Amino acid sequence: MKTDHSKAVLASEGISQQKSKVASSRADRESSFSVDDFPVPTGREEDWRFTPLELVSDLFDPQISGPAPKVRISEGESSQITLRHVDSDEHKPVVGKPGDRTAVVAWNASREVSTLEIAEGVQADVPVVVEVEGSSLEPAASHLVVRAGANSSATMVLRHSGSACVTQTVEVDVADGANLTLVSVQEWDEKSTHAANHRIRVGRDASLKHVVITLGGKAVRLCSDVEYAGPGGEVNMLGVYYTDAHQHHEHRLFVDHGPKNCYSRVAYKGALQGKGAHSVWIGDVLIGAQAFGTDSYELNRNLVLSKGAMADSVPNLEIENGEIEGAGHASTTGRFDDEHLFYLMSRGIDEKTARRLVVRGFFAELINQIGVASVEEHLMQKIEEELNQGEAYA
């Protein structure tokens, strides 16, 4: 275990607070490997104001020591795509630094690092499915590393399931010329809590499709931070979430355009149903002073299916130079489109079926972009199950 003898020691009455730094730019946010640099959140901080702290507070303790979810390859294993487990003391940082309290706890409290490595030049035709299986609600830390070697091409699915209360580091390094599709599926049991920080680096002329699918868990907070290591990088970030009664699903993204001629597209869609269902989407894009030729756009759409559900959506765009190809953002939250329902019902389709068709169509355009047939089919099946469950809230 990487121990950090922080002065911030969790006590029953709380932890003494340090003064928080106020960042004028998203790029100025604190990042560090030291727990001391991240006071325990109070809920007043910008990074935490939407998060129900009572659901994640167990993951603020730097001394957490529960059993981490087990990591294994269930499909697509080969000699050119390897999984190694090493002691955390032997691991050196791959991408960036932690940016919040749960992320720094994950870094310091993890005892083992699981590294998935795609060899240089490998062209993998079959998706690699990695099971991340939890079996305990005792607070724990987990650490995964995904390395895509130069000029390689592969698809990897991280499938989270079982019971867990875990804070997780995922370091993703996409080397020059590599093409990686990384799908992270959160399908935890209903009492599970999952905080994760995906720290991603995309090399020169490399391409990453980063897909996040969140269906299960009582509370899921997933932060994805992207940086470019050279010009010509391309990132497509897709997200699907279906949030039920008393679930909290939170997705935070930061795309940092530093080098020139890089590309990013972000598209997240979510549906909410039931009293207490709460989703949060925060999309931050920074286009730096030297990021000439940047092409960037981010989108979030939320469909509220019943009363008592709430969606928060905040897109942010910061531009430090005017010589770019394009940049923009969009965010919408609303109930069913009455015109769509009227159109379908005017053609003899009953209201219940019409509502199902609208929801399927809402997700289908994005799901069809995932590019992994088994994931697309499973996701549409889960949406169908959610729709069946949602009839109770209508």
QUIQUI-V204537 format. One line per field, one symbol per residue. phi: phi as a letter, one per 30 degrees, with the letter a starting at -180 (. if undefined). psi: psi as a letter, one per 20 degrees, with the letter a starting at -180 (. if undefined). burial: # if it has 24 or more other ideal C-beta (glycine too) atoms within 12 Angstrom, else .. A space follows every 10 residues. Layout:
phi->???
psi->???
burial->???
//
This chain:
phi->.ddbddddcd bddjbeccdd dccdbeddee baccdedbed dcjddedbdc cddddcddcd ddcebddded cadcbidadc bcbbcbdddd ccecbhbeca dddddeddcd cbccccbcde idcddceccc dcccbacdeb bbbbbcccde idbabbcccc aicabbcbcb cbbcdeidbb cbccccbddd cdbbcbbccb bcdehcbbcc ccbbbcjdbb bcccccbcca didbbcccbb bbcceicbbb bbbbccdcdd hcbbbbbbbb bbajdidbcb bbccbccddc ddidbbabbb bbcccadicb bcbbdbbbbc accbdlaaaa bbbadedddd ddedddcidd ddddddddde dedeeddddd ibeddddddd dddddddddd ddcd
psi->popomqinpp rhjappqrpq popiqhijqp pqjphhinqp qiiiqhijii pnhhhihhji oijqkrpqqq pqphqjprii oqpqpqphhi pqpgpaqqja ghghggghiq iqpopopoqp ipnphpqppp pnpqjqjppr qqpqppporp krprpppoop rbpqnqpppo pooorpiqop oopopolrri jqpopqooop ppapkrppoo ppoohaqgpp oopoppqpir qjqpppoqpp qoprpjqoop ppqoooogrr lrpqppoppq qqqqpippqp ppoppporhj lqjqoqqqpp ppooirqiqp pppopppppj qjmrhqprqq pqpraqohhg gggghikjpq gghggghggg hghggghiig joghggghgh ghhghhgghi hhi.
burial->##.#.#.#.# ....#..... .....##.## #####.#### #...####.# ###.###### ####.##### #.#..#.... ###.#..#.. #..####### ########## ########.. .#.#..#### ####.##.## ########## ########## ########## ########## #########. .######### ########## ########## ########## #.######## ########## ########## ########## ####..#### ########.. #.######## ######..## #########. ...#..#.#. #.#.##...# #..#...... ...####### ###..##.## ##..##.### .##..##..# ..#.
//
